[in-house]
Structures are given as C-alpha cells and as structure tokens.
C-alpha cells in the first residue's frame, strides 16, 4: 500500500507541476514588470518634466527680457505691458517645480500659457512655442 501511495504522490507532483510553474512564472513576471514599469515611468517623467521646464523657462526668459526693455521707456502705454509681464513673472515664480505630485500642475501650466499669449498679444508679437525632438527650436 505504501508503494501505491508514493506512486500517487508522484503523479500528483506531475499533474500539479503546470499549476506550480504557472504560479512561479506569474510571480517572476510580475516582479520583472514592476521593475521595468518603474524604470519606464522614471524615464517618461524626466522627459516630460524637462519639456515643461524648458517651456516655462523660455516664458520666464522672454518676460524678463521684455521687462528690462520696457523699463527703459516708462510711459502710460508701457505701464500696462509691464503690469502684465510682472503678472506672468509672478505666476512662473510661484510655479511648483520641485513638487511632481502637485495636483493643479496642469491647471497652473495652462494659466501660464494663457498669460504668455496675453503678453504676446499686448506686445504685438506672434507666439508659437514648439520644441522639436530633431533639433532645438523655439520660434516667436
């Protein structure tokens, strides 16, 4: 009887091998997928963050340059332009660069883009901000 029970255990091991290997394969695949997901997410976040930083930095440089140019000639017409530029600069300076979990990041970014378009309209400059992956190009 002992030989029959050990034979049954051997067959059970063979029959259950597929289920056991399936479970082990799932665990290994899940661990590998989790690791690759973290790496891919970090890469995507860095790239997307760099694009946003480049865009906002361009807006800030543009606004600071025009602010310096307009402070040289102070008249009634330029005071409104300077106020709008100051508003754009203030929005950019309050932008949370170090907090990637900021829940209103996209909303604030859209407000900055809108203010930039307003500044371009007041300054009578055509705004067209594009970042090309082939070559670095910013056009206004």
DSSP file (Angstrom, degrees, kcal/mol; ACC not computed):
  #  RESIDUE AA STRUCTURE BP1 BP2  ACC     N-H-->O    O-->H-N    N-H-->O    O-->H-N    TCO  KAPPA ALPHA  PHI   PSI    X-CA   Y-CA   Z-CA
    1    1 A X     >        0   0    0      0, 0.0     4,-2.0     0, 0.0     5,-0.2   0.000 360.0 360.0 360.0 -32.4    0.0    0.0    0.0
    2    2 A X  H  >  +     0   0    0      1,-0.2     4,-2.0     2,-0.2     5,-0.2   0.868 360.0  52.9 -66.2 -35.5    2.9    2.3    0.7
    3    3 A X  H  > S+     0   0    0      1,-0.2     4,-1.7     2,-0.2    -1,-0.2   0.867 108.4  50.6 -67.3 -35.4    4.2    1.9   -2.9
    4    4 A X  H  > S+     0   0    0      2,-0.2     4,-1.9     1,-0.2    -2,-0.2   0.882 110.3  48.7 -70.0 -38.7    0.8    2.8   -4.2
    5    5 A X  H  X S+     0   0    0     -4,-2.0     4,-2.0     2,-0.2    -2,-0.2   0.873 111.5  48.9 -72.0 -34.5    0.6    6.0   -2.2
    6    6 A X  H  X S+     0   0    0     -4,-2.0     4,-1.8     2,-0.2    -1,-0.2   0.856 110.9  51.6 -71.0 -32.1    4.1    7.1   -3.2
    7    7 A X  H  X S+     0   0    0     -4,-1.7     4,-1.9     2,-0.2    -2,-0.2   0.879 109.1  50.4 -67.1 -37.9    3.2    6.4   -6.8
    8    8 A X  H  X S+     0   0    0     -4,-1.9     4,-2.3     2,-0.2    -2,-0.2   0.881 109.3  51.4 -67.1 -38.2    0.0    8.6   -6.4
    9    9 A X  H  X S+     0   0    0     -4,-2.0     4,-2.3     2,-0.2    -1,-0.2   0.882 108.0  52.3 -64.5 -37.8    2.1   11.4   -4.9
   10   10 A X  H  X S+     0   0    0     -4,-1.8     4,-1.8     2,-0.2    -2,-0.2   0.905 111.2  46.4 -65.3 -41.0    4.5   11.2   -7.8
   11   11 A X  H  X S+     0   0    0     -4,-1.9     4,-2.9     2,-0.2     5,-0.2   0.868 110.0  54.0 -69.0 -35.5    1.6   11.5  -10.3
   12   12 A X  H  X S+     0   0    0     -4,-2.3     4,-2.8     2,-0.2    -2,-0.2   0.914 107.3  51.4 -63.3 -41.3    0.1   14.4   -8.2
   13   13 A X  H  X S+     0   0    0     -4,-2.3     4,-0.7     2,-0.2    -2,-0.2   0.904 112.5  46.1 -60.5 -41.6    3.5   16.2   -8.5
   14   14 A X  H >X S+     0   0    0     -4,-1.8     3,-0.6     2,-0.2     4,-0.5   0.930 115.5  45.1 -68.1 -45.3    3.5   15.7  -12.2
   15   15 A X  H 3< S+     0   0    0     -4,-2.9     3,-0.5     1,-0.2     4,-0.4   0.888 117.0  44.9 -66.2 -39.3   -0.1   16.8  -12.6
   16   16 A X  H 3X S+     0   0    0     -4,-2.8     4,-2.5    -5,-0.2    -1,-0.2   0.524  89.8  88.1 -84.1  -5.6    0.3   19.8  -10.3
   17   17 A X  H <X S+     0   0    0     -4,-0.7     4,-3.2    -3,-0.6     5,-0.3   0.901  85.4  53.4 -60.6 -41.5    3.6   20.9  -11.9
   18   18 A X  H  X S+     0   0    0     -4,-0.5     4,-2.2    -3,-0.5    -1,-0.2   0.924 111.4  45.2 -60.3 -44.7    1.8   23.0  -14.5
   19   19 A X  H  > S+     0   0    0     -4,-0.4     4,-2.2     2,-0.2    -1,-0.2   0.906 114.7  48.2 -65.9 -41.6   -0.1   24.9  -11.9
   20   20 A X  H  X S+     0   0    0     -4,-2.5     4,-2.4     2,-0.2    -2,-0.2   0.934 114.1  45.6 -64.6 -46.6    3.0   25.3   -9.7
   21   21 A X  H  X S+     0   0    0     -4,-3.2     4,-2.8     1,-0.2    -2,-0.2   0.852 110.6  54.8 -66.5 -33.9    5.1   26.6  -12.7
   22   22 A X  H  X S+     0   0    0     -4,-2.2     4,-2.3    -5,-0.3    -1,-0.2   0.934 110.1  46.1 -62.9 -45.6    2.3   28.9  -13.7
   23   23 A X  H  X S+     0   0    0     -4,-2.2     4,-2.2     2,-0.2    -2,-0.2   0.908 114.5  46.9 -63.4 -43.6    2.3   30.5  -10.3
   24   24 A X  H  X S+     0   0    0     -4,-2.4     4,-2.5     2,-0.2     5,-0.2   0.917 112.6  50.1 -65.1 -42.6    6.0   30.8  -10.1
   25   25 A X  H  X S+     0   0    0     -4,-2.8     4,-2.7     1,-0.2     5,-0.2   0.890 109.3  51.8 -62.4 -39.3    6.1   32.3  -13.6
   26   26 A X  H  X S+     0   0    0     -4,-2.3     4,-2.7     2,-0.2    -1,-0.2   0.931 110.5  47.8 -62.1 -45.8    3.4   34.7  -12.7
   27   27 A X  H  X S+     0   0    0     -4,-2.2     4,-2.2     2,-0.2    -2,-0.2   0.918 114.0  46.3 -63.1 -44.0    5.3   35.9   -9.7
   28   28 A X  H  X S+     0   0    0     -4,-2.5     4,-2.5     2,-0.2    -1,-0.2   0.915 114.6  48.0 -64.5 -42.5    8.6   36.3  -11.6
   29   29 A X  H  X S+     0   0    0     -4,-2.7     4,-2.8    -5,-0.2    -2,-0.2   0.888 110.8  51.0 -65.0 -39.5    6.8   38.1  -14.4
   30   30 A X  H  X S+     0   0    0     -4,-2.7     4,-2.3    -5,-0.2    -1,-0.2   0.924 111.6  47.0 -64.5 -43.9    5.0   40.4  -12.0
   31   31 A X  H  X S+     0   0    0     -4,-2.2     4,-2.0     2,-0.2    -2,-0.2   0.924 114.8  46.7 -63.9 -44.4    8.3   41.3  -10.3
   32   32 A X  H  X S+     0   0    0     -4,-2.5     4,-2.5     1,-0.2     5,-0.2   0.916 113.2  49.1 -63.8 -43.9   10.0   41.9  -13.6
   33   33 A X  H  X S+     0   0    0     -4,-2.8     4,-2.4     1,-0.2    -1,-0.2   0.874 109.4  52.2 -63.9 -38.2    7.1   44.0  -15.0
   34   34 A X  H  X S+     0   0    0     -4,-2.3     4,-2.0    -5,-0.2    -1,-0.2   0.921 111.2  47.1 -63.5 -43.7    7.0   46.1  -11.8
   35   35 A X  H  X S+     0   0    0     -4,-2.0     4,-2.1     2,-0.2    -2,-0.2   0.936 114.1  46.0 -63.8 -47.3   10.7   46.9  -12.1
   36   36 A X  H  X S+     0   0    0     -4,-2.5     4,-2.8     1,-0.2     5,-0.2   0.874 110.4  55.2 -65.0 -36.6   10.5   47.7  -15.8
   37   37 A X  H  X S+     0   0    0     -4,-2.4     4,-2.5    -5,-0.2    -1,-0.2   0.889 107.6  48.8 -62.3 -40.4    7.4   49.9  -15.1
   38   38 A X  H  X S+     0   0    0     -4,-2.0     4,-2.3     2,-0.2    -2,-0.2   0.923 113.4  46.9 -65.4 -43.7    9.3   51.9  -12.5
   39   39 A X  H  X S+     0   0    0     -4,-2.1     4,-2.2     2,-0.2    -2,-0.2   0.932 115.0  45.7 -63.9 -46.2   12.2   52.5  -14.9
   40   40 A X  H  X S+     0   0    0     -4,-2.8     4,-2.6     1,-0.2    -2,-0.2   0.896 112.8  50.8 -65.8 -39.6   10.0   53.4  -17.8
   41   41 A X  H  X S+     0   0    0     -4,-2.5     4,-2.6    -5,-0.2    -1,-0.2   0.889 110.1  49.6 -63.9 -40.5    7.9   55.7  -15.6
   42   42 A X  H  X S+     0   0    0     -4,-2.3     4,-2.3     2,-0.2    -2,-0.2   0.915 112.1  48.3 -64.3 -42.9   11.0   57.5  -14.3
   43   43 A X  H  X S+     0   0    0     -4,-2.2     4,-2.2     2,-0.2    -2,-0.2   0.926 113.7  46.2 -63.5 -45.9   12.3   57.9  -17.9
   44   44 A X  H  X S+     0   0    0     -4,-2.6     4,-2.8     1,-0.2     5,-0.3   0.918 112.6  50.6 -63.5 -43.8    8.9   59.3  -19.1
   45   45 A X  H  X S+     0   0    0     -4,-2.6     4,-2.6     1,-0.2    -1,-0.2   0.887 110.3  49.5 -62.7 -40.0    8.6   61.6  -16.1
   46   46 A X  H  X S+     0   0    0     -4,-2.3     4,-2.2     2,-0.2    -1,-0.2   0.922 113.6  45.7 -64.5 -44.2   12.1   63.0  -16.6
   47   47 A X  H  X S+     0   0    0     -4,-2.2     4,-1.9     2,-0.2    -2,-0.2   0.938 115.9  44.8 -65.1 -47.2   11.5   63.7  -20.3
   48   48 A X  H  X S+     0   0    0     -4,-2.8     4,-2.2     1,-0.2    -2,-0.2   0.898 113.5  50.8 -65.8 -40.6    8.1   65.2  -19.7
   49   49 A X  H  X S+     0   0    0     -4,-2.6     4,-2.6    -5,-0.3    -1,-0.2   0.881 108.4  52.5 -63.8 -38.3    9.4   67.3  -16.8
   50   50 A X  H  X S+     0   0    0     -4,-2.2     4,-2.4     2,-0.2    -1,-0.2   0.887 108.6  50.4 -65.1 -38.6   12.3   68.6  -18.9
   51   51 A X  H  X S+     0   0    0     -4,-1.9     4,-2.3     2,-0.2    -2,-0.2   0.927 112.7  45.7 -64.9 -44.0    9.9   69.7  -21.6
   52   52 A X  H  X S+     0   0    0     -4,-2.2     4,-2.8     1,-0.2     5,-0.3   0.918 113.2  50.4 -65.0 -42.4    7.7   71.6  -19.1
   53   53 A X  H  X S+     0   0    0     -4,-2.6     4,-2.4     1,-0.2    -2,-0.2   0.890 110.8  49.2 -62.2 -40.0   10.8   73.1  -17.5
   54   54 A X  H  X S+     0   0    0     -4,-2.4     4,-2.1     2,-0.2    -1,-0.2   0.907 112.7  47.7 -65.2 -42.3   12.1   74.2  -20.9
   55   55 A X  H  X S+     0   0    0     -4,-2.3     4,-2.0     2,-0.2    -2,-0.2   0.947 115.4  43.1 -64.3 -49.3    8.8   75.7  -21.8
   56   56 A X  H  X S+     0   0    0     -4,-2.8     4,-2.3     1,-0.2    -2,-0.2   0.882 113.2  53.3 -66.8 -37.8    8.3   77.6  -18.6
   57   57 A X  H  X S+     0   0    0     -4,-2.4     4,-2.6    -5,-0.3    -1,-0.2   0.884 107.5  51.4 -63.1 -38.4   12.0   78.7  -18.6
   58   58 A X  H  X S+     0   0    0     -4,-2.1     4,-2.5     2,-0.2    -2,-0.2   0.915 109.4  50.0 -64.0 -42.9   11.5   80.1  -22.1
   59   59 A X  H  X S+     0   0    0     -4,-2.0     4,-2.6     2,-0.2    -2,-0.2   0.909 111.6  48.9 -61.3 -41.4    8.5   82.1  -20.9
   60   60 A X  H  X S+     0   0    0     -4,-2.3     4,-2.8     2,-0.2     5,-0.2   0.933 111.9  47.5 -66.2 -45.5   10.4   83.4  -18.0
   61   61 A X  H  X S+     0   0    0     -4,-2.6     4,-2.1     1,-0.2    -1,-0.2   0.907 113.1  49.5 -61.2 -41.4   13.4   84.5  -20.1
   62   62 A X  H  X S+     0   0    0     -4,-2.5     4,-2.3    -5,-0.2    -2,-0.2   0.935 113.5  45.7 -60.5 -48.6   11.1   86.1  -22.6
   63   63 A X  H  X S+     0   0    0     -4,-2.6     4,-2.3     1,-0.2    -2,-0.2   0.899 112.7  49.4 -66.1 -42.0    9.2   88.0  -19.9
   64   64 A X  H  X S+     0   0    0     -4,-2.8     4,-2.1     2,-0.2    -1,-0.2   0.892 111.0  50.6 -65.8 -38.4   12.4   89.2  -18.1
   65   65 A X  H  X S+     0   0    0     -4,-2.1     4,-2.2    -5,-0.2    -2,-0.2   0.941 113.4  44.1 -64.0 -47.5   13.9   90.4  -21.3
   66   66 A X  H  X S+     0   0    0     -4,-2.3     4,-2.5     1,-0.2    -1,-0.2   0.850 109.9  56.7 -67.3 -33.2   10.8   92.4  -22.2
   67   67 A X  H  X S+     0   0    0     -4,-2.3     4,-1.6    -5,-0.2    -1,-0.2   0.928 109.1  46.2 -62.9 -43.9   10.5   93.7  -18.7
   68   68 A X  H  X S+     0   0    0     -4,-2.1     4,-0.7     1,-0.2    -2,-0.2   0.902 113.4  49.5 -64.0 -41.4   14.1   95.1  -18.9
   69   69 A X  H  X S+     0   0    0     -4,-2.2     4,-0.5     1,-0.2     3,-0.5   0.887 113.2  45.7 -65.8 -39.0   13.4   96.6  -22.4
   70   70 A X  H  < S+     0   0    0     -4,-2.5     3,-0.4     1,-0.2    -1,-0.2   0.737 101.3  65.4 -80.3 -21.8   10.2   98.3  -21.3
   71   71 A X  H  < S+     0   0    0     -4,-1.6     3,-0.2     1,-0.2    -1,-0.2   0.728  92.2  66.1 -70.7 -19.7   11.6   99.7  -18.0
   72   72 A X  H  < S+     0   0    0     -4,-0.7     2,-0.6    -3,-0.5    -1,-0.2   0.874 107.5  38.1 -69.3 -36.6   13.9  101.9  -20.1
   73   73 A X  S  < S-     0   0    0     -4,-0.5     2,-0.8    -3,-0.4    -1,-0.3  -0.901  76.5-170.9-119.9 104.7   10.9  103.9  -21.5
   74   74 A X        +     0   0    0     -2,-0.6     2,-0.3    -3,-0.2    -3,-0.1  -0.834  26.0 134.0-100.8 109.5    8.2  104.5  -18.9
   75   75 A X     >  -     0   0    0     -2,-0.8     4,-1.4     1,-0.0     3,-0.2  -0.852  68.7 -89.6-139.2 178.2    5.1  106.0  -20.3
   76   76 A X  H  > S+     0   0    0     -2,-0.3     4,-0.9     1,-0.2     3,-0.1   0.869 123.1  52.8 -60.6 -39.3    1.4  105.2  -19.9
   77   77 A X  H  > S+     0   0    0      1,-0.2     4,-0.8     2,-0.2     3,-0.3   0.876 111.3  45.7 -67.1 -37.9    1.3  102.7  -22.7
   78   78 A X  H  > S+     0   0    0     -3,-0.2     4,-2.5     1,-0.2    -1,-0.2   0.714  97.7  71.9 -79.3 -20.7    4.2  100.7  -21.4
   79   79 A X  H  X S+     0   0    0     -4,-1.4     4,-2.1     1,-0.2    -1,-0.2   0.882  98.4  48.4 -65.1 -36.9    2.9  100.6  -17.8
   80   80 A X  H  X S+     0   0    0     -4,-0.9     4,-2.1    -3,-0.3    -1,-0.2   0.908 111.6  50.0 -67.4 -40.8    0.1   98.2  -18.7
   81   81 A X  H  X S+     0   0    0     -4,-0.8     4,-2.3     1,-0.2    -2,-0.2   0.901 110.6  49.8 -62.4 -41.2    2.5   96.0  -20.6
   82   82 A X  H  X S+     0   0    0     -4,-2.5     4,-2.8     2,-0.2    -1,-0.2   0.890 108.6  52.6 -66.6 -39.3    4.9   96.0  -17.6
   83   83 A X  H  X S+     0   0    0     -4,-2.1     4,-2.0     2,-0.2    -2,-0.2   0.915 111.1  46.5 -62.4 -42.7    2.0   95.0  -15.2
   84   84 A X  H  X S+     0   0    0     -4,-2.1     4,-2.2     2,-0.2    -2,-0.2   0.903 113.1  49.6 -67.6 -40.0    1.0   92.0  -17.4
   85   85 A X  H  X S+     0   0    0     -4,-2.3     4,-2.7     2,-0.2    -2,-0.2   0.911 109.9  51.2 -62.7 -42.5    4.7   91.0  -17.6
   86   86 A X  H  X S+     0   0    0     -4,-2.8     4,-2.4     1,-0.2    -2,-0.2   0.880 108.8  51.9 -61.7 -37.6    5.0   91.3  -13.9
   87   87 A X  H  X S+     0   0    0     -4,-2.0     4,-2.2     2,-0.2    -2,-0.2   0.925 110.5  47.5 -64.4 -44.5    1.9   89.1  -13.5
   88   88 A X  H  X S+     0   0    0     -4,-2.2     4,-2.2     2,-0.2    -2,-0.2   0.920 112.4  49.3 -62.1 -44.5    3.4   86.4  -15.8
   89   89 A X  H  X S+     0   0    0     -4,-2.7     4,-2.4     1,-0.2    -1,-0.2   0.900 110.5  51.1 -63.2 -40.5    6.7   86.5  -13.9
   90   90 A X  H  X S+     0   0    0     -4,-2.4     4,-1.4     2,-0.2    -1,-0.2   0.897 109.5  50.1 -63.3 -40.6    4.9   86.2  -10.6
   91   91 A X  H  X S+     0   0    0     -4,-2.2     4,-0.5     1,-0.2    -2,-0.2   0.906 112.2  47.7 -63.8 -41.3    3.0   83.2  -11.9
   92   92 A X  H >< S+     0   0    0     -4,-2.2     3,-0.9     1,-0.2    -2,-0.2   0.897 109.6  52.4 -68.2 -39.5    6.1   81.5  -13.1
   93   93 A X  H 3< S+     0   0    0     -4,-2.4    -1,-0.2     1,-0.2    -2,-0.2   0.788 110.3  48.8 -68.2 -26.4    8.0   82.2   -9.8
   94   94 A X  H 3< S+     0   0    0     -4,-1.4    -1,-0.2    -5,-0.2    -2,-0.2   0.537  83.2 117.5 -86.9  -7.4    5.1   80.6   -7.8
   95   95 A X  S << S-     0   0    0     -3,-0.9     2,-1.6    -4,-0.5    10,-0.0  -0.424  72.9-123.1 -65.0 129.9    5.1   77.5  -10.1
   96   96 A X    >   +     0   0    0      1,-0.2     3,-0.7    -2,-0.1     6,-0.2  -0.544  41.4 165.3 -81.5  85.2    5.9   74.4   -8.0
   97   97 A X  T 3  S+     0   0    0     -2,-1.6    -1,-0.2     1,-0.2   -44,-0.1   0.868  73.7  48.6 -66.4 -37.8    9.0   73.0   -9.8
   98   98 A X  T 3  S+     0   0    0      1,-0.2     2,-0.7     2,-0.0    -1,-0.2   0.492  96.4  76.7 -86.0  -3.4   10.0   70.6   -7.0
   99   99 A X    X   +     0   0    0     -3,-0.7     3,-1.4     1,-0.1    -1,-0.2  -0.803  47.2 172.7-113.6  92.2    6.6   69.1   -6.3
  100  100 A X  T 3  S+     0   0    0     -2,-0.7    -1,-0.1     1,-0.3     5,-0.1   0.645  80.2  59.9 -72.4 -12.3    5.8   66.5   -9.0
  101  101 A X  T 3  S+     0   0    0      4,-0.0    -1,-0.3     3,-0.0     2,-0.3   0.361  70.3 132.7 -94.8   5.7    2.7   65.4   -7.0
  102  102 A X    X   -     0   0    0     -3,-1.4     3,-1.2    -6,-0.2    -3,-0.0  -0.413  49.8-150.9 -60.1 119.9    1.1   68.9   -7.2
  103  103 A X  T 3  S+     0   0    0      1,-0.3     3,-0.2    -2,-0.3     4,-0.2   0.674  90.0  48.7 -74.8 -17.3   -2.4   68.2   -8.2
  104  104 A X  T 3> S+     0   0    0      1,-0.2     4,-2.8     2,-0.1    -1,-0.3   0.067  74.6 115.7-107.2  24.2   -3.0   71.5  -10.0
  105  105 A X  H <> S+     0   0    0     -3,-1.2     4,-2.3     1,-0.2     5,-0.2   0.935  79.4  42.9 -59.2 -50.3    0.2   71.4  -12.1
  106  106 A X  H  > S+     0   0    0     -3,-0.2     4,-2.2     2,-0.2    -1,-0.2   0.886 114.1  52.0 -65.7 -38.4   -1.6   71.2  -15.5
  107  107 A X  H  > S+     0   0    0      2,-0.2     4,-1.8     1,-0.2    -2,-0.2   0.934 112.4  44.5 -63.4 -46.6   -4.1   73.8  -14.5
  108  108 A X  H  X S+     0   0    0     -4,-2.8     4,-2.2     1,-0.2    -2,-0.2   0.871 111.3  54.4 -66.2 -36.7   -1.4   76.3  -13.4
  109  109 A X  H  X S+     0   0    0     -4,-2.3     4,-2.3    -5,-0.3    -1,-0.2   0.901 107.7  50.1 -63.7 -40.5    0.7   75.5  -16.5
  110  110 A X  H  X S+     0   0    0     -4,-2.2     4,-2.3     2,-0.2    -1,-0.2   0.872 109.0  52.2 -65.6 -36.7   -2.4   76.3  -18.7
  111  111 A X  H  X S+     0   0    0     -4,-1.8     4,-2.5     2,-0.2    -2,-0.2   0.902 109.5  49.1 -64.7 -40.5   -2.8   79.6  -16.8
  112  112 A X  H  X S+     0   0    0     -4,-2.2     4,-2.5     2,-0.2    -2,-0.2   0.917 111.0  50.1 -64.6 -42.7    0.9   80.5  -17.5
  113  113 A X  H  X S+     0   0    0     -4,-2.3     4,-2.1     1,-0.2    -2,-0.2   0.906 111.4  48.9 -61.5 -41.3    0.4   79.6  -21.2
  114  114 A X  H  X S+     0   0    0     -4,-2.3     4,-2.0     2,-0.2    -2,-0.2   0.908 111.2  48.6 -64.7 -42.2   -2.7   81.8  -21.4
  115  115 A X  H  X S+     0   0    0     -4,-2.5     4,-2.6     2,-0.2    -2,-0.2   0.882 109.3  53.8 -65.6 -37.6   -0.9   84.7  -19.7
  116  116 A X  H  X S+     0   0    0     -4,-2.5     4,-2.6     2,-0.2    -2,-0.2   0.916 108.4  49.2 -62.1 -42.9    2.0   84.3  -22.1
  117  117 A X  H  X S+     0   0    0     -4,-2.1     4,-2.1     2,-0.2    -1,-0.2   0.880 110.1  51.7 -63.9 -37.0   -0.4   84.5  -25.0
  118  118 A X  H  X S+     0   0    0     -4,-2.0     4,-2.5     2,-0.2    -2,-0.2   0.925 109.6  49.3 -64.0 -44.1   -1.9   87.6  -23.5
  119  119 A X  H  X S+     0   0    0     -4,-2.6     4,-2.5     1,-0.2    -2,-0.2   0.929 111.1  49.5 -60.0 -45.8    1.6   89.2  -23.1
  120  120 A X  H  <>S+     0   0    0     -4,-2.6     5,-3.2     1,-0.2     4,-0.5   0.881 110.9  50.6 -61.9 -37.7    2.4   88.4  -26.7
  121  121 A X  H ><5S+     0   0    0     -4,-2.1     3,-0.7     3,-0.2    -1,-0.2   0.924 111.5  46.6 -65.9 -44.5   -0.9   89.9  -27.8
  122  122 A X  H 3<5S+     0   0    0     -4,-2.5    -2,-0.2     1,-0.2    -1,-0.2   0.876 115.6  46.0 -65.5 -37.2   -0.2   93.1  -25.9
  123  123 A X  T 3<5S-     0   0    0     -4,-2.5    -1,-0.2    -5,-0.2    -2,-0.2   0.500 112.2-122.9 -82.8  -3.5    3.3   93.3  -27.2
  124  124 A X  T < 5 +     0   0    0     -3,-0.7     2,-0.4    -4,-0.5    -3,-0.2   0.926  64.1 140.4  60.1  47.9    2.0   92.6  -30.7
  125  125 A X      < -     0   0    0     -5,-3.2     2,-0.5    -6,-0.1    -1,-0.2  -0.971  55.8-122.6-121.4 134.1    4.3   89.5  -31.1
  126  126 A X        -     0   0    0     -2,-0.4     2,-0.5    14,-0.2    -5,-0.0  -0.647  28.4-147.7 -76.9 125.2    3.1   86.3  -32.7
  127  127 A X        +     0   0    0     -2,-0.5     2,-0.2   -10,-0.1    13,-0.2  -0.822  31.8 154.0 -99.5 129.8    3.6   83.4  -30.2
  128  128 A X  B     -A  139   0A   0     11,-0.8    11,-0.8    -2,-0.5     2,-0.7  -0.699  16.8-173.9-153.1  94.6    4.4   80.0  -31.4
  129  129 A X        +     0   0    0     -2,-0.2     2,-0.4     9,-0.1     9,-0.1  -0.832  15.1 161.0 -97.6 116.3    6.3   77.8  -28.9
  130  130 A X        -     0   0    0     -2,-0.7     2,-0.5     7,-0.2     7,-0.2  -0.999  25.9-159.8-135.7 138.4    7.4   74.5  -30.3
  131  131 A X        -     0   0    0     -2,-0.4     2,-0.4     5,-0.1     5,-0.1  -0.977  16.6-157.9-114.1 119.7   10.1   72.1  -29.1
  132  132 A X        -     0   0    0      3,-0.6     5,-0.1    -2,-0.5    -2,-0.0  -0.767  15.5-149.9 -97.9 142.1   11.3   69.7  -31.8
  133  133 A X  S    S+     0   0    0     -2,-0.4    -1,-0.1     1,-0.2     3,-0.1   0.754  97.9  55.0 -79.4 -23.3   12.9   66.4  -30.9
  134  134 A X  S    S-     0   0    0      1,-0.3     2,-0.3    -3,-0.0    -1,-0.2   0.914 126.9  -3.6 -75.5 -43.5   15.0   66.5  -34.1
  135  135 A X  S    S-     0   0    0      2,-0.1     2,-0.6     0, 0.0    -3,-0.6  -0.987  79.5-101.0-147.3 154.1   16.5   69.9  -33.3
  136  136 A X        +     0   0    0     -2,-0.3     2,-0.4    -3,-0.1    -5,-0.1  -0.653  53.0 159.5 -79.3 118.2   16.1   72.5  -30.7
  137  137 A X        +     0   0    0     -2,-0.6     2,-0.5    -7,-0.2    -5,-0.3  -0.957  20.6 178.2-147.0 126.1   14.0   75.3  -32.0
  138  138 A X        -     0   0    0     -2,-0.4     2,-0.4    -9,-0.1    -9,-0.1  -0.995  15.0-173.5-120.8 128.3   11.9   78.0  -30.3
  139  139 A X  B      A  128   0A   0    -11,-0.8   -11,-0.8    -2,-0.5    -9,-0.1  -0.954 360.0 360.0-126.3 144.9   10.1   80.4  -32.5
  140  140 A X              0   0    0     -2,-0.4   -14,-0.2   -13,-0.2    -1,-0.1   0.295 360.0 360.0-126.2 360.0    8.2   83.5  -31.7
